[in-house]
Amino acid sequence: MSFSVMLQQLAGGMLVSIEIFFVTLLFSLPLGLLICFGRMSRNKVIRTIVSGYISIMRGTPLMLQLMVVFYGPKLLLGVTVPGNWRFTAVIVAFVINYAAYFAEIYRGGLESIPRGQYEAAQVLGYTKAQTFFKIILPQMVKRVIPAVTNEVITLVKDTSLASVIGTVEMFTRAKQIVASPNTPGMLALVAAGVFYYVFNYVVAFAMEKWEQALRYYR
């Protein structure tokens, strides 16, 4: 296998990794906010259920969650899910896992905001929705960006776990190249490492620029 062919195959796997990354963020970031509200709910039942969910998601390996989501419908319910369930299962497992982490990050950001700001907004006649979206949310976003950035960078690397249920992303493609005869195996691993590093660098750079853009909230 030539070097150019190897790069083409790795690039194909990288596209799958990028797709997993962006779709996971698209759903897990807003879902995490909803879960955060449940975690902070005054309703004890809702708070207990959500706290249990977060505990399970954070206390068990993502690899195990991938296997449960993928094999669960068939083994537990005897149901064969139609369509491309393998990729869908990856997205579902990643979303419910990362939403739990984002929820706790959001909760920390919300609880760090002084109570006096809520009271001041109430005096000024703001509704609860206006208070949250115009006053609280911008400050919360600024405070949680460093923690969110760490999770986002971890997500880039965690996309390799999709291989546990046979999704052919970049890491799986690299392993296939290494296992093939007459291929530059070590070179494939180095190239995969470079792909991951560049991807992480771009993500970290974008998050840093976002953080700089929000500095006026200080």
C-alpha positions as CSV (number, residue, x, y, z in Angstrom):
1,M,0.0,0.0,0.0
2,S,1.4,3.4,-1.0
3,F,1.6,6.3,1.4
4,S,-1.0,8.3,-0.6
5,V,-3.5,5.4,-0.4
6,M,-2.9,5.0,3.3
7,L,-3.6,8.7,3.8
8,Q,-6.8,8.5,1.8
9,Q,-8.0,5.6,3.9
10,L,-7.2,7.4,7.1
11,A,-8.9,10.6,5.9
12,G,-12.0,8.5,5.2
13,G,-11.9,7.3,8.8
14,M,-11.3,10.8,10.0
15,L,-14.5,12.0,8.3
16,V,-16.4,9.5,10.4
17,S,-14.7,10.6,13.6
18,I,-15.5,14.3,12.7
19,E,-19.1,13.3,12.1
20,I,-19.4,11.6,15.5
21,F,-17.7,14.6,17.1
22,F,-20.0,17.3,15.7
23,V,-23.3,15.3,16.0
24,T,-22.5,14.5,19.6
25,L,-21.9,18.2,20.4
26,L,-25.0,19.2,18.5
27,F,-27.2,17.2,20.8
28,S,-25.3,16.8,24.0
29,L,-24.7,20.5,24.7
30,P,-28.4,21.5,24.8
31,L,-29.4,18.2,26.4
32,G,-26.9,18.8,29.1
33,L,-28.6,22.1,29.9
34,L,-32.0,20.4,30.3
35,I,-30.5,17.7,32.5
36,C,-28.9,20.5,34.5
37,F,-32.3,22.0,35.2
38,G,-33.5,18.6,36.3
39,R,-30.6,18.2,38.6
40,M,-31.4,21.6,40.2
41,S,-35.1,21.0,40.2
42,R,-37.0,21.7,43.4
43,N,-39.0,18.5,42.7
44,K,-37.3,15.8,44.7
45,V,-38.5,13.0,42.4
46,I,-37.1,14.7,39.3
47,R,-33.9,15.6,41.1
48,T,-33.4,12.0,42.3
49,I,-34.0,10.5,38.9
50,V,-31.7,12.9,37.1
51,S,-29.0,12.5,39.8
52,G,-29.1,8.8,39.4
53,Y,-28.8,9.1,35.6
54,I,-25.8,11.4,35.9
55,S,-24.2,9.0,38.5
56,I,-24.6,6.0,36.1
57,M,-23.3,7.9,33.1
58,R,-20.2,9.2,34.9
59,G,-19.6,6.0,36.9
60,T,-19.5,3.5,34.1
61,P,-17.2,3.3,31.1
62,L,-18.3,4.8,27.8
63,M,-17.2,1.6,26.1
64,L,-19.7,-0.3,28.2
65,Q,-22.5,2.2,27.4
66,L,-21.8,1.8,23.7
67,M,-22.2,-2.0,24.0
68,V,-25.4,-1.7,26.0
69,V,-27.0,0.8,23.6
70,F,-25.9,-1.3,20.5
71,Y,-26.7,-4.8,21.8
72,G,-29.4,-3.9,24.3
73,P,-32.5,-3.8,22.0
74,K,-31.7,-7.3,20.6
75,L,-30.6,-9.0,23.8
76,L,-33.1,-7.4,26.2
77,L,-36.1,-6.8,24.0
78,G,-35.6,-9.1,21.1
79,V,-35.9,-6.2,18.7
80,T,-33.8,-5.7,15.6
81,V,-33.4,-2.0,14.9
82,P,-33.7,-1.2,11.2
83,G,-31.3,1.1,9.3
84,N,-27.8,2.0,10.2
85,W,-28.2,1.2,13.9
86,R,-24.4,0.8,14.4
87,F,-23.7,4.4,13.8
88,T,-26.9,5.6,15.5
89,A,-26.0,3.6,18.6
90,V,-22.6,5.4,18.7
91,I,-24.3,8.8,18.6
92,V,-26.9,7.8,21.2
93,A,-24.3,6.5,23.6
94,F,-22.0,9.5,23.1
95,V,-24.8,12.0,23.5
96,I,-26.2,10.6,26.8
97,N,-22.7,10.2,28.2
98,Y,-21.5,13.7,27.4
99,A,-24.8,15.3,28.3
100,A,-24.3,14.1,31.8
101,Y,-20.8,15.6,32.1
102,F,-22.0,18.9,30.5
103,A,-24.9,19.0,32.9
104,E,-22.6,19.0,35.9
105,I,-20.4,21.6,34.3
106,Y,-23.4,23.9,33.7
107,R,-24.6,23.3,37.3
108,G,-21.3,24.4,38.7
109,G,-21.4,27.5,36.5
110,L,-24.9,28.4,37.5
111,E,-24.3,27.9,41.2
112,S,-21.2,30.2,41.0
113,I,-23.3,33.2,40.1
114,P,-24.3,35.4,43.1
115,R,-27.9,35.1,44.2
116,G,-28.0,38.9,44.2
117,Q,-28.1,39.1,40.4
118,Y,-31.4,37.1,40.4
119,E,-32.8,39.5,43.0
120,A,-31.6,42.6,41.1
121,A,-33.2,41.3,37.9
122,Q,-36.5,40.8,39.7
123,V,-36.4,44.3,41.0
124,L,-35.9,45.6,37.5
125,G,-38.9,43.8,36.3
126,Y,-37.3,41.0,34.4
127,T,-39.2,37.7,33.9
128,K,-37.5,34.5,34.9
129,A,-36.8,33.7,31.2
130,Q,-35.4,37.2,30.6
131,T,-33.2,36.9,33.7
132,F,-31.8,33.6,32.6
133,F,-31.1,34.3,28.9
134,K,-30.0,37.9,29.2
135,I,-28.2,38.0,32.5
136,I,-27.4,34.5,33.9
137,L,-26.7,32.4,30.8
138,P,-24.0,34.7,29.2
139,Q,-22.1,34.7,32.5
140,M,-22.5,31.0,33.0
141,V,-21.2,30.3,29.5
142,K,-18.1,32.4,30.1
143,R,-17.3,30.6,33.4
144,V,-17.7,27.1,32.0
145,I,-15.8,27.4,28.8
146,P,-12.5,26.1,30.2
147,A,-14.2,23.0,31.6
148,V,-16.3,22.5,28.4
149,T,-13.1,22.8,26.4
150,N,-11.5,19.9,28.3
151,E,-14.6,17.7,27.7
152,V,-14.7,18.6,24.0
153,I,-11.0,17.7,23.6
154,T,-11.7,14.4,25.4
155,L,-14.5,13.8,23.0
156,V,-12.1,14.0,20.0
157,K,-10.1,11.2,21.5
158,D,-13.1,9.2,22.7
159,T,-14.4,8.9,19.1
160,S,-11.9,6.0,18.8
161,L,-14.1,4.0,21.2
162,A,-16.7,3.7,18.5
163,S,-14.6,0.8,17.2
164,V,-15.8,-1.4,20.0
165,I,-19.1,-2.0,18.1
166,G,-17.5,-2.1,14.7
167,T,-17.8,1.5,13.5
168,V,-15.0,2.2,11.2
169,E,-13.6,5.6,12.3
170,M,-10.0,6.7,12.0
171,F,-8.5,4.6,14.8
172,T,-10.2,1.4,13.4
173,R,-8.9,2.3,9.9
174,A,-5.4,2.7,11.3
175,K,-5.6,-0.7,13.0
176,Q,-6.8,-2.3,9.7
177,I,-3.8,-0.7,7.9
178,V,-1.4,-2.0,10.5
179,A,-2.8,-5.5,10.3
180,S,-2.6,-5.6,6.4
181,P,0.5,-7.2,4.9
182,N,3.1,-5.1,3.1
183,T,1.9,-1.8,4.7
184,P,3.9,0.8,6.6
185,G,2.2,0.0,9.9
186,M,4.2,2.3,12.1
187,L,3.7,5.1,9.7
188,A,0.0,4.6,9.8
189,L,-0.1,4.9,13.5
190,V,2.1,8.1,13.4
191,A,-0.2,9.6,10.7
192,A,-3.3,8.8,12.9
193,G,-1.6,10.5,15.8
194,V,-1.0,13.5,13.7
195,F,-4.6,13.6,12.6
196,Y,-5.8,13.5,16.2
197,Y,-3.4,16.1,17.3
198,V,-4.3,18.5,14.5
199,F,-8.0,18.0,15.1
200,N,-7.5,18.7,18.9
201,Y,-5.4,21.7,18.1
202,V,-8.1,23.2,15.9
203,V,-10.8,22.5,18.5
204,A,-8.7,24.1,21.3
205,F,-7.9,27.1,19.1
206,A,-11.6,27.7,18.3
207,M,-12.6,27.3,22.0
208,E,-9.9,29.8,23.0
209,K,-11.1,32.3,20.4
210,W,-14.7,31.9,21.7
211,E,-13.5,32.5,25.3
212,Q,-11.6,35.7,24.2
213,A,-14.8,36.9,22.4
214,L,-16.7,36.7,25.7
215,R,-14.2,38.5,27.9
216,Y,-16.4,41.6,27.9
217,Y,-18.7,39.8,30.3
218,R,-16.2,40.3,33.1
